[in-house]
Amino acid sequence: IDPSKWESVFESFEQADPSTTR
């Protein structure tokens, strides 16, 4: 698993769902 990839995924998730702070 690549931590860098997860970081990008988390960023995308936050942008896609600003309502989700976690």
PQR file of N, CA, C, O and H, with PARSE charges and radii, in Angstrom:
ATOM      1  N   ILE A   1       0.853  -1.208   0.000 -0.4000 1.5000
ATOM      2  CA  ILE A   1       0.000   0.000   0.000 -0.0000 2.0000
ATOM      3  C   ILE A   1       0.892   1.262   0.000  0.5500 1.7000
ATOM      4  O   ILE A   1       1.865   1.349   0.748 -0.5500 1.4000
ATOM      5  N   ASP A   2       0.538   2.218  -0.844 -0.4000 1.5000
ATOM      6  CA  ASP A   2       1.339   3.460  -0.902 -0.0000 2.0000
ATOM      7  C   ASP A   2       0.690   4.568  -0.076  0.5500 1.7000
ATOM      8  O   ASP A   2      -0.433   4.978  -0.369 -0.5500 1.4000
ATOM      9  H   ASP A   2      -0.253   2.148  -1.452  0.4000 1.0000
ATOM     10  N   PRO A   3       1.372   5.050   0.938 -0.5600 1.5000
ATOM     11  CA  PRO A   3       0.828   6.125   1.786  0.2800 2.0000
ATOM     12  C   PRO A   3       0.554   7.371   0.945  0.5500 1.7000
ATOM     13  O   PRO A   3      -0.408   8.100   1.188 -0.5500 1.4000
ATOM     14  N   SER A   4       1.401   7.598  -0.032 -0.4000 1.5000
ATOM     15  CA  SER A   4       1.216   8.781  -0.903 -0.0000 2.0000
ATOM     16  C   SER A   4      -0.106   8.679  -1.642  0.5500 1.7000
ATOM     17  O   SER A   4      -0.838   9.659  -1.782 -0.5500 1.4000
ATOM     18  H   SER A   4       2.182   7.006  -0.229  0.4000 1.0000
ATOM     19  N   LYS A   5      -0.401   7.464  -2.117 -0.4000 1.5000
ATOM     20  CA  LYS A   5      -1.662   7.269  -2.857 -0.0000 2.0000
ATOM     21  C   LYS A   5      -2.847   7.534  -1.924  0.5500 1.7000
ATOM     22  O   LYS A   5      -3.807   8.205  -2.304 -0.5500 1.4000
ATOM     23  H   LYS A   5       0.194   6.668  -2.004  0.4000 1.0000
ATOM     24  N   TRP A   6      -2.772   7.014  -0.728 -0.4000 1.5000
ATOM     25  CA  TRP A   6      -3.875   7.219   0.234 -0.0000 2.0000
ATOM     26  C   TRP A   6      -4.076   8.705   0.489  0.5500 1.7000
ATOM     27  O   TRP A   6      -5.202   9.189   0.602 -0.5500 1.4000
ATOM     28  H   TRP A   6      -1.992   6.470  -0.419  0.4000 1.0000
ATOM     29  N   GLU A   7      -2.946   9.423   0.578 -0.4000 1.5000
ATOM     30  CA  GLU A   7      -3.052  10.873   0.836 -0.0000 2.0000
ATOM     31  C   GLU A   7      -3.870  11.529  -0.266  0.5500 1.7000
ATOM     32  O   GLU A   7      -4.750  12.350  -0.004 -0.5500 1.4000
ATOM     33  H   GLU A   7      -2.031   9.030   0.486  0.4000 1.0000
ATOM     34  N   SER A   8      -3.566  11.155  -1.498 -0.4000 1.5000
ATOM     35  CA  SER A   8      -4.299  11.732  -2.641 -0.0000 2.0000
ATOM     36  C   SER A   8      -5.772  11.353  -2.542  0.5500 1.7000
ATOM     37  O   SER A   8      -6.653  12.177  -2.789 -0.5500 1.4000
ATOM     38  H   SER A   8      -2.851  10.489  -1.711  0.4000 1.0000
ATOM     39  N   VAL A   9      -6.028  10.118  -2.185 -0.4000 1.5000
ATOM     40  CA  VAL A   9      -7.419   9.650  -2.081 -0.0000 2.0000
ATOM     41  C   VAL A   9      -8.154  10.451  -1.011  0.5500 1.7000
ATOM     42  O   VAL A   9      -9.298  10.864  -1.202 -0.5500 1.4000
ATOM     43  H   VAL A   9      -5.312   9.448  -1.985  0.4000 1.0000
ATOM     44  N   PHE A  10      -7.482  10.663   0.110 -0.4000 1.5000
ATOM     45  CA  PHE A  10      -8.124  11.417   1.202 -0.0000 2.0000
ATOM     46  C   PHE A  10      -8.430  12.835   0.748  0.5500 1.7000
ATOM     47  O   PHE A  10      -9.504  13.372   1.021 -0.5500 1.4000
ATOM     48  H   PHE A  10      -6.553  10.327   0.265  0.4000 1.0000
ATOM     49  N   GLU A  11      -7.466  13.436   0.046 -0.4000 1.5000
ATOM     50  CA  GLU A  11      -7.670  14.815  -0.451 -0.0000 2.0000
ATOM     51  C   GLU A  11      -8.865  14.847  -1.383  0.5500 1.7000
ATOM     52  O   GLU A  11      -9.705  15.744  -1.305 -0.5500 1.4000
ATOM     53  H   GLU A  11      -6.594  13.000  -0.177  0.4000 1.0000
ATOM     54  N   SER A  12      -8.933  13.867  -2.260 -0.4000 1.5000
ATOM     55  CA  SER A  12     -10.043  13.820  -3.230 -0.0000 2.0000
ATOM     56  C   SER A  12     -11.358  13.652  -2.464  0.5500 1.7000
ATOM     57  O   SER A  12     -12.362  14.284  -2.793 -0.5500 1.4000
ATOM     58  H   SER A  12      -8.251  13.139  -2.323  0.4000 1.0000
ATOM     59  N   PHE A  13     -11.339  12.807  -1.458 -0.4000 1.5000
ATOM     60  CA  PHE A  13     -12.551  12.554  -0.677 -0.0000 2.0000
ATOM     61  C   PHE A  13     -13.014  13.842   0.005  0.5500 1.7000
ATOM     62  O   PHE A  13     -14.197  14.179  -0.014 -0.5500 1.4000
ATOM     63  H   PHE A  13     -10.523  12.294  -1.191  0.4000 1.0000
ATOM     64  N   GLU A  14     -12.072  14.543   0.599 -0.4000 1.5000
ATOM     65  CA  GLU A  14     -12.422  15.798   1.296 -0.0000 2.0000
ATOM     66  C   GLU A  14     -13.017  16.787   0.308  0.5500 1.7000
ATOM     67  O   GLU A  14     -13.984  17.481   0.621 -0.5500 1.4000
ATOM     68  H   GLU A  14     -11.111  14.269   0.614  0.4000 1.0000
ATOM     69  N   GLN A  15     -12.439  16.851  -0.885 -0.4000 1.5000
ATOM     70  CA  GLN A  15     -12.939  17.799  -1.894 -0.0000 2.0000
ATOM     71  C   GLN A  15     -14.301  17.350  -2.400  0.5500 1.7000
ATOM     72  O   GLN A  15     -15.183  18.172  -2.649 -0.5500 1.4000
ATOM     73  H   GLN A  15     -11.654  16.287  -1.140  0.4000 1.0000
ATOM     74  N   ALA A  16     -14.465  16.051  -2.551 -0.4000 1.5000
ATOM     75  CA  ALA A  16     -15.735  15.525  -3.075 -0.0000 2.0000
ATOM     76  C   ALA A  16     -16.810  15.660  -1.996  0.5500 1.7000
ATOM     77  O   ALA A  16     -17.967  15.955  -2.297 -0.5500 1.4000
ATOM     78  H   ALA A  16     -13.748  15.383  -2.349  0.4000 1.0000
ATOM     79  N   ASP A  17     -16.421  15.444  -0.741 -0.4000 1.5000
ATOM     80  CA  ASP A  17     -17.400  15.535   0.362 -0.0000 2.0000
ATOM     81  C   ASP A  17     -16.900  16.477   1.455  0.5500 1.7000
ATOM     82  O   ASP A  17     -16.336  16.024   2.451 -0.5500 1.4000
ATOM     83  H   ASP A  17     -15.482  15.204  -0.496  0.4000 1.0000
ATOM     84  N   PRO A  18     -17.099  17.757   1.280 -0.5600 1.5000
ATOM     85  CA  PRO A  18     -16.644  18.731   2.288  0.2800 2.0000
ATOM     86  C   PRO A  18     -17.375  18.522   3.611  0.5500 1.7000
ATOM     87  O   PRO A  18     -16.894  18.920   4.672 -0.5500 1.4000
ATOM     88  N   SER A  19     -18.538  17.895   3.528 -0.4000 1.5000
ATOM     89  CA  SER A  19     -19.331  17.649   4.747 -0.0000 2.0000
ATOM     90  C   SER A  19     -18.588  16.665   5.650  0.5500 1.7000
ATOM     91  O   SER A  19     -18.724  16.701   6.873 -0.5500 1.4000
ATOM     92  H   SER A  19     -18.928  17.572   2.666  0.4000 1.0000
ATOM     93  N   THR A  20     -17.801  15.787   5.026 -0.4000 1.5000
ATOM     94  CA  THR A  20     -17.073  14.775   5.816 -0.0000 2.0000
ATOM     95  C   THR A  20     -15.744  15.346   6.294  0.5500 1.7000
ATOM     96  O   THR A  20     -14.790  15.446   5.522 -0.5500 1.4000
ATOM     97  H   THR A  20     -17.691  15.758   4.033  0.4000 1.0000
ATOM     98  N   THR A  21     -15.686  15.717   7.556 -0.4000 1.5000
ATOM     99  CA  THR A  21     -14.428  16.284   8.071 -0.0000 2.0000
ATOM    100  C   THR A  21     -13.423  15.180   8.335  0.5500 1.7000
ATOM    101  O   THR A  21     -12.216  15.421   8.325 -0.5500 1.4000
ATOM    102  H   THR A  21     -16.461  15.636   8.183  0.4000 1.0000
ATOM    103  N   ARG A  22     -13.910  13.969   8.572 -0.4000 1.5000
ATOM    104  CA  ARG A  22     -12.975  12.866   8.877 -0.0000 2.0000
ATOM    105  C   ARG A  22     -12.603  12.202   7.583  0.5500 1.7000
ATOM    106  O   ARG A  22     -11.828  11.246   7.580 -0.5500 1.4000
ATOM    107  H   ARG A  22     -14.891  13.773   8.580  0.4000 1.0000
TER
END
